[in-house]
C-alpha cells in the first residue's frame, strides 16, 4: 500500500513561519537529519530547475561573496585614489611654499594644477577691486554678469562643483574655452578677513568630474594653501 504525499503548503497545518524560525534557531538541523535533504526540492533562482538545498545554499553564499568582493574592491580603489591625490597635493603645496614672486604664482600655478590633476582648463581669476595688481594676473570685476551668482555660492568659504552652471558665471570664468568644458569646480581664495579675493577655476571635459554634492575637502585645501601664499606674497 502506497502512502499519500502531503498536499500543497497551504494545506499543511504547521505554520511555515514557525518552521522558518525553528530552522534559524537550529542551523544544524539538517546535519542531524541528513536523510531529509534528498526529499527537498528548491527552484533554482535563475533557470527554474530543481537543485538540492546544499547547492542552493552554496549558490546564495557565492552571490553574497561576489557582492562583498565588489564592495571591497570599490573601497580599495577609492583608498588608492585618495592616497594618490594626497601625494599630488603634497607636491603642489611644497611648490607653493617655495614661491617668492607673485607673478610666478599667477603664471605657473594654473599650469601645475592642470598637470597634477589632469584637467583641461585651470585658471585663477583675481577680483580687480580687492587685490594688488601683478603682471600676468587674470582679472574679473565684481560688477560683471554672473559675479553675484558665484559670490553667493562661495560665501560659506567652500568650493562649488557644477556641471550645469548658468551661462553668465560660466562665460565669466571660462571665456572662449566654454564649449569643451562639461563640468566646473570653483575654489575660493580669501584674504585674512575671509573676504573673497579670487577664484581658482578647474574645468574638466568629463561631465561627472565635478558634480553638485561631491566632497570638496581636497579642493578647499588647495584654496586655503593658495590663499596663504597670496598673503605671504602681498597680493592681498
C-alpha atoms as an extended CHARMM CRD file, in Angstrom:
* protein
*
       236  EXT
         1         1  UNK       CA              0.0000000000        0.0000000000        0.0000000000  PROA      1               0.0000000000
         2         2  UNK       CA              1.4670000000        3.3080000000       -1.0330000000  PROA      2               0.0000000000
         3         3  UNK       CA              1.4930000000        6.2600000000        1.3260000000  PROA      3               0.0000000000
         4         4  UNK       CA             -0.0520000000        9.5420000000        0.1530000000  PROA      4               0.0000000000
         5         5  UNK       CA              2.2400000000       12.5160000000       -0.3420000000  PROA      5               0.0000000000
         6         6  UNK       CA              1.4630000000       15.6510000000        1.6610000000  PROA      6               0.0000000000
         7         7  UNK       CA             -0.6560000000       18.2640000000       -0.0760000000  PROA      7               0.0000000000
         8         8  UNK       CA              0.4100000000       21.8180000000       -1.0180000000  PROA      8               0.0000000000
         9         9  UNK       CA              1.9760000000       24.0440000000        1.6070000000  PROA      9               0.0000000000
        10        10  UNK       CA             -1.3150000000       25.8660000000        2.0730000000  PROA      10              0.0000000000
        11        11  UNK       CA             -2.8980000000       22.5840000000        3.2870000000  PROA      11              0.0000000000
        12        12  UNK       CA             -0.2000000000       21.8480000000        5.8680000000  PROA      12              0.0000000000
        13        13  UNK       CA             -1.2820000000       22.5810000000        9.4200000000  PROA      13              0.0000000000
        14        14  UNK       CA              2.1950000000       23.6170000000       10.5800000000  PROA      14              0.0000000000
        15        15  UNK       CA              2.8080000000       27.3540000000       10.2410000000  PROA      15              0.0000000000
        16        16  UNK       CA              5.5220000000       27.9320000000        7.6090000000  PROA      16              0.0000000000
        17        17  UNK       CA              6.7940000000       30.9620000000        9.5150000000  PROA      17              0.0000000000
        18        18  UNK       CA              7.2210000000       28.8310000000       12.6310000000  PROA      18              0.0000000000
        19        19  UNK       CA              9.2270000000       26.3090000000       10.6150000000  PROA      19              0.0000000000
        20        20  UNK       CA             11.4560000000       29.0890000000        9.2980000000  PROA      20              0.0000000000
        21        21  UNK       CA             12.0340000000       30.4030000000       12.8360000000  PROA      21              0.0000000000
        22        22  UNK       CA             12.8100000000       26.8960000000       14.0650000000  PROA      22              0.0000000000
        23        23  UNK       CA             15.3720000000       26.2870000000       11.3050000000  PROA      23              0.0000000000
        24        24  UNK       CA             17.0930000000       29.6070000000       12.0160000000  PROA      24              0.0000000000
        25        25  UNK       CA             17.3290000000       28.6610000000       15.6800000000  PROA      25              0.0000000000
        26        26  UNK       CA             18.6660000000       25.2030000000       14.7980000000  PROA      26              0.0000000000
        27        27  UNK       CA             21.0980000000       25.6690000000       11.8720000000  PROA      27              0.0000000000
        28        28  UNK       CA             22.4520000000       22.1440000000       12.4570000000  PROA      28              0.0000000000
        29        29  UNK       CA             19.0370000000       20.5480000000       11.9070000000  PROA      29              0.0000000000
        30        30  UNK       CA             19.9310000000       19.0440000000        8.5170000000  PROA      30              0.0000000000
        31        31  UNK       CA             23.1870000000       17.7000000000        9.9280000000  PROA      31              0.0000000000
        32        32  UNK       CA             21.1590000000       15.6230000000       12.3710000000  PROA      32              0.0000000000
        33        33  UNK       CA             18.5140000000       14.7020000000        9.7910000000  PROA      33              0.0000000000
        34        34  UNK       CA             20.6390000000       14.4820000000        6.6440000000  PROA      34              0.0000000000
        35        35  UNK       CA             18.2900000000       11.9870000000        5.0110000000  PROA      35              0.0000000000
        36        36  UNK       CA             15.7000000000       14.7560000000        4.5910000000  PROA      36              0.0000000000
        37        37  UNK       CA             17.9350000000       16.5850000000        2.1200000000  PROA      37              0.0000000000
        38        38  UNK       CA             17.2010000000       14.0690000000       -0.5980000000  PROA      38              0.0000000000
        39        39  UNK       CA             13.4720000000       14.8260000000       -0.3110000000  PROA      39              0.0000000000
        40        40  UNK       CA             13.7430000000       18.6130000000       -0.5170000000  PROA      40              0.0000000000
        41        41  UNK       CA             13.1900000000       20.4470000000       -3.7790000000  PROA      41              0.0000000000
        42        42  UNK       CA             14.1250000000       24.1040000000       -4.3370000000  PROA      42              0.0000000000
        43        43  UNK       CA             13.6440000000       26.0220000000       -7.5980000000  PROA      43              0.0000000000
        44        44  UNK       CA             16.8810000000       27.4250000000       -8.9720000000  PROA      44              0.0000000000
        45        45  UNK       CA             16.8490000000       31.2410000000       -8.8460000000  PROA      45              0.0000000000
        46        46  UNK       CA             17.9390000000       31.5730000000      -12.4930000000  PROA      46              0.0000000000
        47        47  UNK       CA             16.7890000000       28.5630000000      -14.5140000000  PROA      47              0.0000000000
        48        48  UNK       CA             13.7730000000       27.2000000000      -12.6590000000  PROA      48              0.0000000000
        49        49  UNK       CA             15.4200000000       23.7470000000      -12.4640000000  PROA      49              0.0000000000
        50        50  UNK       CA             15.3570000000       21.7710000000       -9.2410000000  PROA      50              0.0000000000
        51        51  UNK       CA             18.5180000000       21.7830000000       -7.1170000000  PROA      51              0.0000000000
        52        52  UNK       CA             19.4110000000       20.4310000000       -3.7030000000  PROA      52              0.0000000000
        53        53  UNK       CA             19.3600000000       22.5460000000       -0.5570000000  PROA      53              0.0000000000
        54        54  UNK       CA             23.1570000000       22.4090000000       -0.3340000000  PROA      54              0.0000000000
        55        55  UNK       CA             23.5460000000       23.5610000000       -3.9410000000  PROA      55              0.0000000000
        56        56  UNK       CA             21.1430000000       26.4250000000       -3.3040000000  PROA      56              0.0000000000
        57        57  UNK       CA             22.9780000000       27.4010000000       -0.1250000000  PROA      57              0.0000000000
        58        58  UNK       CA             26.3030000000       27.3790000000       -1.9590000000  PROA      58              0.0000000000
        59        59  UNK       CA             24.7840000000       29.4930000000       -4.7280000000  PROA      59              0.0000000000
        60        60  UNK       CA             23.4500000000       32.0630000000       -2.2330000000  PROA      60              0.0000000000
        61        61  UNK       CA             26.7790000000       32.2190000000       -0.4070000000  PROA      61              0.0000000000
        62        62  UNK       CA             28.6170000000       32.6300000000       -3.7050000000  PROA      62              0.0000000000
        63        63  UNK       CA             26.3790000000       35.5670000000       -4.6540000000  PROA      63              0.0000000000
        64        64  UNK       CA             26.9030000000       37.1970000000       -1.2460000000  PROA      64              0.0000000000
        65        65  UNK       CA             30.6450000000       36.6950000000       -1.5390000000  PROA      65              0.0000000000
        66        66  UNK       CA             30.7050000000       38.2480000000       -5.0200000000  PROA      66              0.0000000000
        67        67  UNK       CA             28.7800000000       41.2770000000       -3.7410000000  PROA      67              0.0000000000
        68        68  UNK       CA             31.1150000000       41.7110000000       -0.7670000000  PROA      68              0.0000000000
        69        69  UNK       CA             34.1520000000       41.2970000000       -3.0130000000  PROA      69              0.0000000000
        70        70  UNK       CA             32.8650000000       44.0220000000       -5.3350000000  PROA      70              0.0000000000
        71        71  UNK       CA             32.3150000000       46.3490000000       -2.3680000000  PROA      71              0.0000000000
        72        72  UNK       CA             35.8160000000       45.6270000000       -1.0680000000  PROA      72              0.0000000000
        73        73  UNK       CA             37.3750000000       46.3100000000       -4.4690000000  PROA      73              0.0000000000
        74        74  UNK       CA             35.4800000000       49.6060000000       -4.6460000000  PROA      74              0.0000000000
        75        75  UNK       CA             36.7670000000       50.6110000000       -1.2030000000  PROA      75              0.0000000000
        76        76  UNK       CA             40.3430000000       49.7090000000       -2.1490000000  PROA      76              0.0000000000
        77        77  UNK       CA             40.0360000000       51.6660000000       -5.4000000000  PROA      77              0.0000000000
        78        78  UNK       CA             38.8430000000       54.8050000000       -3.6060000000  PROA      78              0.0000000000
        79        79  UNK       CA             41.5250000000       54.4080000000       -0.9210000000  PROA      79              0.0000000000
        80        80  UNK       CA             44.2390000000       54.2590000000       -3.5930000000  PROA      80              0.0000000000
        81        81  UNK       CA             42.7070000000       57.2580000000       -5.3680000000  PROA      81              0.0000000000
        82        82  UNK       CA             42.7180000000       59.2880000000       -2.1540000000  PROA      82              0.0000000000
        83        83  UNK       CA             46.3090000000       58.2910000000       -1.3940000000  PROA      83              0.0000000000
        84        84  UNK       CA             47.4320000000       59.3860000000       -4.8680000000  PROA      84              0.0000000000
        85        85  UNK       CA             45.5010000000       62.6460000000       -4.5220000000  PROA      85              0.0000000000
        86        86  UNK       CA             47.1710000000       63.3340000000       -1.1750000000  PROA      86              0.0000000000
        87        87  UNK       CA             50.6160000000       62.7470000000       -2.6720000000  PROA      87              0.0000000000
        88        88  UNK       CA             49.8730000000       65.1300000000       -5.5380000000  PROA      88              0.0000000000
        89        89  UNK       CA             48.5760000000       67.7580000000       -3.1380000000  PROA      89              0.0000000000
        90        90  UNK       CA             51.7020000000       67.4550000000       -1.0180000000  PROA      90              0.0000000000
        91        91  UNK       CA             53.9370000000       68.1310000000       -4.0380000000  PROA      91              0.0000000000
        92        92  UNK       CA             51.7240000000       71.0500000000       -5.0490000000  PROA      92              0.0000000000
        93        93  UNK       CA             51.8660000000       72.5580000000       -1.5500000000  PROA      93              0.0000000000
        94        94  UNK       CA             55.6520000000       72.1900000000       -1.4290000000  PROA      94              0.0000000000
        95        95  UNK       CA             55.9810000000       74.0660000000       -4.7160000000  PROA      95              0.0000000000
        96        96  UNK       CA             53.6930000000       76.8400000000       -3.4460000000  PROA      96              0.0000000000
        97        97  UNK       CA             55.7350000000       77.2320000000       -0.2850000000  PROA      97              0.0000000000
        98        98  UNK       CA             58.8630000000       77.7840000000       -2.3910000000  PROA      98              0.0000000000
        99        99  UNK       CA             57.3720000000       80.6610000000       -4.4130000000  PROA      99              0.0000000000
       100       100  UNK       CA             58.8900000000       84.0930000000       -3.8610000000  PROA      100             0.0000000000
       101       101  UNK       CA             57.2350000000       86.1210000000       -6.6380000000  PROA      101             0.0000000000
       102       102  UNK       CA             53.5470000000       86.8570000000       -7.1760000000  PROA      102             0.0000000000
       103       103  UNK       CA             53.9620000000       86.8430000000      -10.9490000000  PROA      103             0.0000000000
       104       104  UNK       CA             55.2530000000       83.2660000000      -10.8620000000  PROA      104             0.0000000000
       105       105  UNK       CA             52.1900000000       82.2410000000       -8.8550000000  PROA      105             0.0000000000
       106       106  UNK       CA             49.8510000000       83.7730000000      -11.4330000000  PROA      106             0.0000000000
       107       107  UNK       CA             51.6400000000       82.2330000000      -14.4000000000  PROA      107             0.0000000000
       108       108  UNK       CA             52.7590000000       78.8110000000      -13.1330000000  PROA      108             0.0000000000
       109       109  UNK       CA             50.2020000000       77.7070000000      -10.5550000000  PROA      109             0.0000000000
       110       110  UNK       CA             47.3770000000       77.0560000000      -13.0800000000  PROA      110             0.0000000000
       111       111  UNK       CA             49.7100000000       75.0160000000      -15.2990000000  PROA      111             0.0000000000
       112       112  UNK       CA             50.8790000000       72.9330000000      -12.3630000000  PROA      112             0.0000000000
       113       113  UNK       CA             47.3420000000       72.2300000000      -11.1670000000  PROA      113             0.0000000000
       114       114  UNK       CA             46.2690000000       71.2440000000      -14.6850000000  PROA      114             0.0000000000
       115       115  UNK       CA             49.1530000000       68.7690000000      -14.9870000000  PROA      115             0.0000000000
       116       116  UNK       CA             48.8100000000       67.4340000000      -11.4480000000  PROA      116             0.0000000000
       117       117  UNK       CA             45.0980000000       66.6940000000      -11.6920000000  PROA      117             0.0000000000
       118       118  UNK       CA             44.8190000000       66.0790000000      -15.4480000000  PROA      118             0.0000000000
       119       119  UNK       CA             42.4410000000       68.9630000000      -16.1330000000  PROA      119             0.0000000000
       120       120  UNK       CA             41.5480000000       70.5730000000      -19.4370000000  PROA      120             0.0000000000
       121       121  UNK       CA             41.3780000000       74.0760000000      -18.0010000000  PROA      121             0.0000000000
       122       122  UNK       CA             42.7590000000       75.7910000000      -14.8900000000  PROA      122             0.0000000000
       123       123  UNK       CA             42.8780000000       79.4990000000      -14.1580000000  PROA      123             0.0000000000
       124       124  UNK       CA             42.9280000000       81.8600000000      -11.2050000000  PROA      124             0.0000000000
       125       125  UNK       CA             40.7450000000       84.9380000000      -11.5350000000  PROA      125             0.0000000000
       126       126  UNK       CA             41.5080000000       87.8030000000       -9.1600000000  PROA      126             0.0000000000
       127       127  UNK       CA             38.8160000000       90.3250000000       -8.2450000000  PROA      127             0.0000000000
       128       128  UNK       CA             40.2690000000       93.5950000000       -9.5060000000  PROA      128             0.0000000000
       129       129  UNK       CA             38.9390000000       95.8150000000       -6.7110000000  PROA      129             0.0000000000
       130       130  UNK       CA             40.3120000000       93.5970000000       -3.9270000000  PROA      130             0.0000000000
       131       131  UNK       CA             43.9540000000       92.8170000000       -4.7900000000  PROA      131             0.0000000000
       132       132  UNK       CA             47.2750000000       94.4660000000       -5.5070000000  PROA      132             0.0000000000
       133       133  UNK       CA             47.6820000000       94.1130000000       -9.2520000000  PROA      133             0.0000000000
       134       134  UNK       CA             50.5470000000       91.9760000000      -10.5120000000  PROA      134             0.0000000000
       135       135  UNK       CA             51.7240000000       91.4230000000      -14.0740000000  PROA      135             0.0000000000
       136       136  UNK       CA             50.1800000000       88.2860000000      -15.5320000000  PROA      136             0.0000000000
       137       137  UNK       CA             47.0550000000       88.3980000000      -13.3630000000  PROA      137             0.0000000000
       138       138  UNK       CA             43.7350000000       87.3510000000      -14.8800000000  PROA      138             0.0000000000
       139       139  UNK       CA             41.1350000000       89.7910000000      -13.6110000000  PROA      139             0.0000000000
       140       140  UNK       CA             37.3930000000       89.9150000000      -13.1960000000  PROA      140             0.0000000000
       141       141  UNK       CA             35.2100000000       92.6830000000      -11.8020000000  PROA      141             0.0000000000
       142       142  UNK       CA             32.5410000000       92.4450000000       -9.1290000000  PROA      142             0.0000000000
       143       143  UNK       CA             30.0720000000       94.1900000000      -11.4240000000  PROA      143             0.0000000000
       144       144  UNK       CA             30.4380000000       91.6190000000      -14.1990000000  PROA      144             0.0000000000
       145       145  UNK       CA             27.4890000000       89.4840000000      -15.2550000000  PROA      145             0.0000000000
       146       146  UNK       CA             27.4920000000       86.2400000000      -13.2970000000  PROA      146             0.0000000000
       147       147  UNK       CA             29.7260000000       87.5100000000      -10.4770000000  PROA      147             0.0000000000
       148       148  UNK       CA             26.9070000000       87.7930000000       -7.9200000000  PROA      148             0.0000000000
       149       149  UNK       CA             25.8540000000       84.1830000000       -8.6250000000  PROA      149             0.0000000000
       150       150  UNK       CA             29.4040000000       82.9640000000       -7.9520000000  PROA      150             0.0000000000
       151       151  UNK       CA             29.9750000000       85.1440000000       -4.8870000000  PROA      151             0.0000000000
       152       152  UNK       CA             26.7600000000       83.9250000000       -3.2790000000  PROA      152             0.0000000000
       153       153  UNK       CA             27.7100000000       80.2640000000       -3.6800000000  PROA      153             0.0000000000
       154       154  UNK       CA             31.2550000000       80.8020000000       -2.4260000000  PROA      154             0.0000000000
       155       155  UNK       CA             30.1380000000       82.8520000000        0.5740000000  PROA      155             0.0000000000
       156       156  UNK       CA             30.4910000000       79.9310000000        3.0090000000  PROA      156             0.0000000000
       157       157  UNK       CA             34.1720000000       79.5310000000        2.1130000000  PROA      157             0.0000000000
       158       158  UNK       CA             33.7500000000       76.1530000000        0.4240000000  PROA      158             0.0000000000
       159       159  UNK       CA             34.3610000000       75.1840000000       -3.1830000000  PROA      159             0.0000000000
       160       160  UNK       CA             31.4930000000       74.8190000000       -5.6450000000  PROA      160             0.0000000000
       161       161  UNK       CA             31.1360000000       71.9990000000       -8.1810000000  PROA      161             0.0000000000
       162       162  UNK       CA             28.6420000000       72.2220000000      -11.0230000000  PROA      162             0.0000000000
       163       163  UNK       CA             28.0100000000       70.5010000000      -14.3420000000  PROA      163             0.0000000000
       164       164  UNK       CA             25.0840000000       72.8000000000      -15.2470000000  PROA      164             0.0000000000
       165       165  UNK       CA             26.3610000000       76.2640000000      -14.3700000000  PROA      165             0.0000000000
       166       166  UNK       CA             24.3330000000       79.1430000000      -15.8670000000  PROA      166             0.0000000000
       167       167  UNK       CA             25.8400000000       80.8230000000      -18.9080000000  PROA      167             0.0000000000
       168       168  UNK       CA             26.5910000000       84.1380000000      -17.1290000000  PROA      168             0.0000000000
       169       169  UNK       CA             29.0390000000       82.8540000000      -14.4930000000  PROA      169             0.0000000000
       170       170  UNK       CA             30.2790000000       80.1170000000      -16.8240000000  PROA      170             0.0000000000
       171       171  UNK       CA             31.2670000000       82.6130000000      -19.5340000000  PROA      171             0.0000000000
       172       172  UNK       CA             32.8240000000       84.9080000000      -16.9210000000  PROA      172             0.0000000000
       173       173  UNK       CA             35.0880000000       82.1050000000      -15.7000000000  PROA      173             0.0000000000
       174       174  UNK       CA             35.8970000000       80.3180000000      -18.9490000000  PROA      174             0.0000000000
       175       175  UNK       CA             35.6960000000       82.8490000000      -21.7440000000  PROA      175             0.0000000000
       176       176  UNK       CA             36.2960000000       81.2610000000      -25.1450000000  PROA      176             0.0000000000
       177       177  UNK       CA             37.0480000000       77.7760000000      -23.7280000000  PROA      177             0.0000000000
       178       178  UNK       CA             33.4290000000       77.2450000000      -22.6350000000  PROA      178             0.0000000000
       179       179  UNK       CA             32.4230000000       74.7150000000      -25.3020000000  PROA      179             0.0000000000
       180       180  UNK       CA             34.8570000000       71.9230000000      -24.3730000000  PROA      180             0.0000000000
       181       181  UNK       CA             34.3310000000       72.0860000000      -20.5940000000  PROA      181             0.0000000000
       182       182  UNK       CA             31.5000000000       69.9150000000      -19.2700000000  PROA      182             0.0000000000
       183       183  UNK       CA             31.9260000000       70.3540000000      -15.5080000000  PROA      183             0.0000000000
       184       184  UNK       CA             33.4930000000       73.0000000000      -13.2900000000  PROA      184             0.0000000000
       185       185  UNK       CA             34.8890000000       73.4420000000       -9.8070000000  PROA      185             0.0000000000
       186       186  UNK       CA             35.3350000000       76.9520000000       -8.4150000000  PROA      186             0.0000000000
       187       187  UNK       CA             37.6620000000       77.2610000000       -5.4170000000  PROA      187             0.0000000000
       188       188  UNK       CA             37.5380000000       80.4210000000       -3.2710000000  PROA      188             0.0000000000
       189       189  UNK       CA             40.7040000000       82.3540000000       -2.4240000000  PROA      189             0.0000000000
       190       190  UNK       CA             40.2870000000       84.7300000000        0.5100000000  PROA      190             0.0000000000
       191       191  UNK       CA             42.2180000000       87.4010000000        2.3970000000  PROA      191             0.0000000000
       192       192  UNK       CA             42.9500000000       87.2950000000        6.1280000000  PROA      192             0.0000000000
       193       193  UNK       CA             39.4530000000       88.6290000000        6.8270000000  PROA      193             0.0000000000
       194       194  UNK       CA             37.8890000000       85.7500000000        4.8510000000  PROA      194             0.0000000000
       195       195  UNK       CA             36.7810000000       88.1220000000        2.0780000000  PROA      195             0.0000000000
       196       196  UNK       CA             36.6890000000       86.5760000000       -1.3780000000  PROA      196             0.0000000000
       197       197  UNK       CA             39.5780000000       87.9700000000       -3.4660000000  PROA      197             0.0000000000
       198       198  UNK       CA             39.9950000000       85.3880000000       -6.2280000000  PROA      198             0.0000000000
       199       199  UNK       CA             38.5590000000       82.2100000000       -7.7140000000  PROA      199             0.0000000000
       200       200  UNK       CA             40.5040000000       79.1770000000       -8.8800000000  PROA      200             0.0000000000
       201       201  UNK       CA             38.6900000000       77.7050000000      -11.8770000000  PROA      201             0.0000000000
       202       202  UNK       CA             39.0520000000       73.9810000000      -12.5850000000  PROA      202             0.0000000000
       203       203  UNK       CA             37.4580000000       72.7330000000      -15.7920000000  PROA      203             0.0000000000
       204       204  UNK       CA             37.0380000000       69.1030000000      -16.8590000000  PROA      204             0.0000000000
       205       205  UNK       CA             35.8580000000       67.5680000000      -20.1110000000  PROA      205             0.0000000000
       206       206  UNK       CA             34.0370000000       64.8390000000      -18.1410000000  PROA      206             0.0000000000
       207       207  UNK       CA             30.5160000000       65.7690000000      -17.0420000000  PROA      207             0.0000000000
       208       208  UNK       CA             30.7600000000       63.6080000000      -13.9120000000  PROA      208             0.0000000000
       209       209  UNK       CA             34.1050000000       65.0120000000      -12.7130000000  PROA      209             0.0000000000
       210       210  UNK       CA             32.6560000000       67.9630000000      -10.7870000000  PROA      210             0.0000000000
       211       211  UNK       CA             29.0110000000       67.4380000000       -9.9250000000  PROA      211             0.0000000000
       212       212  UNK       CA             26.9870000000       69.2110000000       -7.2170000000  PROA      212             0.0000000000
       213       213  UNK       CA             27.2420000000       67.4870000000       -3.8650000000  PROA      213             0.0000000000
       214       214  UNK       CA             30.6870000000       65.9000000000       -4.3030000000  PROA      214             0.0000000000
       215       215  UNK       CA             33.1650000000       66.1040000000       -1.4300000000  PROA      215             0.0000000000
       216       216  UNK       CA             35.2440000000       69.2890000000       -1.7540000000  PROA      216             0.0000000000
       217       217  UNK       CA             37.7140000000       68.7270000000        1.0940000000  PROA      217             0.0000000000
       218       218  UNK       CA             40.7380000000       68.4640000000       -1.2400000000  PROA      218             0.0000000000
       219       219  UNK       CA             39.6170000000       71.4730000000       -3.2730000000  PROA      219             0.0000000000
       220       220  UNK       CA             39.1870000000       73.5020000000       -0.0930000000  PROA      220             0.0000000000
       221       221  UNK       CA             42.7320000000       72.5620000000        0.9480000000  PROA      221             0.0000000000
       222       222  UNK       CA             44.0180000000       73.9050000000       -2.3730000000  PROA      222             0.0000000000
       223       223  UNK       CA             42.1020000000       77.1420000000       -1.7940000000  PROA      223             0.0000000000
       224       224  UNK       CA             43.4630000000       77.5240000000        1.7370000000  PROA      224             0.0000000000
       225       225  UNK       CA             47.0560000000       76.9970000000        0.6100000000  PROA      225             0.0000000000
       226       226  UNK       CA             46.7740000000       79.4010000000       -2.3260000000  PROA      226             0.0000000000
       227       227  UNK       CA             45.1490000000       81.9710000000       -0.0180000000  PROA      227             0.0000000000
       228       228  UNK       CA             48.0450000000       81.7010000000        2.4450000000  PROA      228             0.0000000000
       229       229  UNK       CA             50.5460000000       82.0570000000       -0.4090000000  PROA      229             0.0000000000
       230       230  UNK       CA             48.7860000000       85.2050000000       -1.6420000000  PROA      230             0.0000000000
       231       231  UNK       CA             49.0190000000       86.6820000000        1.8610000000  PROA      231             0.0000000000
       232       232  UNK       CA             52.7190000000       85.8710000000        2.0600000000  PROA      232             0.0000000000
       233       233  UNK       CA             53.4550000000       87.4040000000       -1.3420000000  PROA      233             0.0000000000
       234       234  UNK       CA             51.4960000000       90.5660000000       -0.5680000000  PROA      234             0.0000000000
       235       235  UNK       CA             48.8600000000       90.1290000000       -3.2730000000  PROA      235             0.0000000000
       236       236  UNK       CA             46.0120000000       90.5960000000       -0.7770000000  PROA      236             0.0000000000
